[in-house]
Amino acid sequence: MTIALSGATNPKGEWCRRSAYNSISLMPYAIYILKCSDGTYDTGLTKDLEARVNEHQTGAHPESYTFRRRPVKLVWREVTESYQEAFQWEHRIKGWSRAKKEALIRGDIEGIHEIVKNERKSREKIKLKSKHSR
């Protein structure tokens, strides 16, 4: 069976799908979470996960968050088909609480839902308190 796809290769020889708006690369991107030596988490995205984790581990970028927090350990990763999807995931996860990140790392989707419910309830309580104090 042959699947016909509309697209072309970019200058690097990578296949790209064409859309009416722009070209979207179908190359896989990895979103990852590293656990640092001080117990904090760092989230990022890359096309080459092994090389990127090695850069964090060796301190290749002195300005990076992980530079003074080595060694680091890869604790979670997800591969997406596009940069846009990876970028959205990365920024969503970066805004999460530590508890929510740890539930994701454990693969505890139900735990994430529970945390979201509790966060929502807390925000509603704060909203009600500020409404009544006016």
N, C-alpha and C positions, 0 to 999 in steps of 0.2 A: 504494500500500500504506500502510495506517495502522498505527502502532504505538501500542497503548494502554499508558500508563504511569500508575502510581498515584502521585499527588503533589499538590502545591499550590504556590502562590506565597507567598513570605514577604513581610513588609512592604515590602521594597525592590523587589518585583515579580520577584524571581529565582525560577526554578522549582526546587523541592526534591522529591526522592524521599522517600517515607515508608517507614520500616521499623518492625518491631515494637518496636524499642528506642529509636529516636530519628530525627530528620530529618537526612539527609545531603545537603548541597548538591552539586549536580552541576555547579556553576560550575567552570571550569578554574582551576587554581592552577599557578603556575610555580615550580619549584625552580631556583635559579641559582647559579653560581659566578662571582665577580668576582676578577680578578687585580689586586692593589693595586700602587701605585708602588714599594713596597719588596719586591715579589716574593712576598708572602704571598697567601693565598687567603681569601676570605670567602664563606660559603655562606648562602643565605637562601631564603625562600619568599614569594610575593606573589600577589595576584589581578591586579595591573596591573604587568607587568614593566617596561614602558617608563618609567612614572612612578617606580617604585622605583629603577631604575638612575639616573634623573635625580636623585632625592633623594640617593643616594650620591655622585654626581658633584658636586652643588652644596653638599654638606655640610649638608643640611637638619636633620640630627640630630647635634649635637656630641658626644653620648654614644656614638655608634656606632663600631664597630671601624674602619670605613673613613675616618672624619673626618680623621684626620691622615695617611692613607695615599693621598690622592688625587694624581693622577687614578686612576680605576679603569677596568677594561676587562671587559666581559661576555665570558667565555670558554666558558661552557657553560650550557645551560638544557634543562629537560624540563618538559612540561606534563602534568598529571594531572587527573583528573576530580573529585577530592575533596580537601578540606583534610586529612583523615586520611592519605591516601596521600602527599600532599606533605610533611606533617609527619614521617612515617616516613622518607621519602627524605632530607629535610634532616638529621635527626638521625643517620641512618646515615652519610651523607657527612661530616658534621662530625667523626665519630669516625675517619675514614680517615687514613692516612698521606698525606704529600705525594705520594709516588710513585703511590699508588693514585688520588688525585684527578687527577694529571696523565695517567694512563692513561685515566681516564674522559673527560677533556677531549679527548684525542686520538681517542676512540672505540675504544680498544684493549681490547676485552673480554677477549681472550686474555691480554693483559698483566695485567689485574686478577686473573684466575684464577692466573696465575703468582706474583704478589705475595702473594696469599692463601696459596698453597702454601708459599712461603718463610717467611712470617710464622708459619704453623702449625709448620713444622719448627723455627724458632728458639724458639718457646714450648716445644716438646717437649724440646729440648736443655736449656733452662734448668730445666725441671721435673726432668729426669734428674739434672742436676748437683746441684740442691738435695736430691734424694732420696739421692744417694750421699754427700753431705757431712754427713749426720746421724749 
